[in-house]
């Protein structure tokens, strides 16, 4: 599946926390422990590629 332009944009840590409805501290913990979606350090800021976040979310699916 090729990402659309909207899915290929960069989002911040705050955006990711809002998207997943979780505390920002959880995202920071994931970053420190190597869990969660791929993170890019751009300057002093962490950024996430939305297409990769969506793929990561899909990979966490639990089937019964």
Secondary structure, DSSP 8 states (H G I E B T S, - for coil): ----TTTTSEEEHHHHHHHHT--HHHHHHHHHHT-SS--EEETTEEEEEHHHHHHHHHHT----
